[in-house]
Amino acid sequence: MADTEFEEFRQYFERLPQHLKAPISNYT
């Protein structure tokens, strides 16, 4: 698993609005 890519995604993901984070969290 590419942990570095995942961390970069998380940093970007944390900047997203809450209404976008909720459905994506349910998807993963």
C-alpha positions in Angstrom: 0.0 0.0 0.0 1.3 3.5 -0.9 1.2 5.2 2.5 2.7 8.4 1.1 0.1 8.8 -1.5 -2.6 8.1 1.0 -1.2 10.8 3.4 -1.2 13.3 0.5 -4.8 12.4 -0.2 -5.7 12.8 3.5 -4.2 16.2 3.6 -6.2 17.3 0.6 -9.3 15.5 1.9 -9.2 17.3 5.2 -9.6 20.6 3.4 -12.8 19.5 1.8 -16.2 20.8 3.2 -18.0 18.6 5.6 -20.8 17.9 3.1 -18.3 16.4 0.8 -16.4 14.4 3.5 -19.5 12.5 4.7 -20.4 10.6 1.5 -16.8 9.9 0.7 -16.2 8.5 4.2 -19.1 6.1 3.7 -17.7 5.0 0.3 -14.2 4.1 1.6 
